[in-house]
Amino acid sequence: MTLKHGKYVYVQLDKNKYVKMRYLKSYEKAEKANDVNAYIILGKIVTKVSRKAKILKREDLPVEVRDKLPK
């Protein structure tokens, strides 16, 4: 499972459930890091995450993105 230079992050849903998301770095450079358009949900729910993966908590995301996450 490669992460392609930090393009992908994982969001922890439950104890062993994660969803893979694409994070657009261009929004980080433009100081819009909490913009809704910076996150693209891929919809893949996984149980194993790479050791080098960046794992975010659901509370760290903007509200609009949090509502779109699978439960």
Stockholm file with secondary structure:
# STOCKHOLM 1.0

chainA/1-71         MTLKHGKYVYVQLDKNKYVKMRYLKSYEKAEKANDVNAYIILGKIVTKVSRKAKILKREDLPVEVRDKLPK
#=GR chainA/1-71 SS CCCTTTTEEEEECSSSCEEEEEECHHHHHTTCTTCGGGEEEEEEEESCCCTTCCEEEGGGSCHHHHHHSCC
#=GC SS_cons        CCCTTTTEEEEECSSSCEEEEEECHHHHHTTCTTCGGGEEEEEEEESCCCTTCCEEEGGGSCHHHHHHSCC
//
